[in-house]
């Protein structure tokens, strides 16, 4: 029996080879899905997944009521950013003033915010959520004004557990603790598993919010070299873990903020194996995992966790409702400790909004919504890359993410990105200078 998962990737690779060898040129129309099925005997599902996979590689594009065509992005030549090269020691250069400047204007509608990673209101199903809010107030005891149970809304936890099957998980509602956002979940994990003076591992560059959070808790951050396509360098991770100075590791496995990198499945497996070998917890931020451009949702590190060493945190803040503050953690073997910490610091998650999101997931609306937002993000990503290649100086390097919100741009080494930020702001354009994503002078 043919393995359809292997077939769609094999077929996608064949199409890519034809495009790159010049057999198919920009503007050429590909055979329809039905035509390919008739010629090859493949199922419509296999061919559809293959076309979607090739589209995610920015080689073809779909045109409404017309079909698939070789896109003009297939001929572009992109130089990807260099891997980071932090010194393998803890550093703590202050970036707070620059961060305050960059994000102090985040609600100013006169500024084009290229520095923020969350969906535009135009992409959110606000009308459906409003109806859900009214229904939740009718369904909940006391119209949702009472405290929720400490572990979180049961309806929401059941739906998150069901959704875990999309990344290869098999969670139940007992395996999940809800939180008011992904950062809150990570914060609870850090407070539970560390004490001031401990050292944690992160990627470099890493989301500035996590760096500042760790700093506020009195932690030292060891930044590790990171490939802007495949994520953290495994050799550097092994070396750091073997030093026996590390308390835990904090990584974004899928479409990292800010690099957009995604660890290959084999890297995720190796990371989990290393965590288990050294008995060091991994806090995994998978908030962007559902925003993939390809044909299937990537796994995360939690997928391969058999010992409970991975604490997987996520949220709908990047996909559905940023202001609802709906997040969660699957804490593995640390559930008791995380629950206790939540009692001390949060007690209860928001009642009404968590019920609304649980109902939204339960009614099957989430996947349709995600499909639309993924298509728009992928389209926008390609447009941004094309504009950068056409307009930025020669030698500019740009990442090619396979999902998420972020592009990492490497400029000439003589460019001061903080000065570049201030220059852009004179034109009401906000960017995120690379230096805020590290405590070292790298970017």
Secondary structure, DSSP 4 states (H G I P E B T S, - for coil): ---HHHHHHHHHHHHHHHHHTTSS-TTPBPPPHHHHHHHH---HHHHHHHHHHHHHTTSEEEETTTEEEE-GGGG---PPPPPP---SS------HHHHHHHHTTTT-TTSEE-S--S--GGGS-HHHHHHHHHHHHHHSGGGGTSPPPTT--HHHHHHHHHHGGGGT----GGG-EEESSHHHHHHHHHHHH--TT-EEEEESS--HHHHHHHHHTT-EEEEE-EETTTEE-HHHHHHHHHTT--SEEEE--SS-TTT-----HHHHHHHHHHHHHHT-EEEEE-TTTT-BSSSSPPP-GGGG-SSS-EEEEEESTTTT-GGG--EEEE-GGGHHHHHHHHHHHT----HHHHHHHHHHHHTTHHHHHHHHHHHHHHHHHHHHHHHHHHHSPTT-EE---SBSS---EE--TT--HHHHHHHHHTTTEE---GGGG-SSTT-
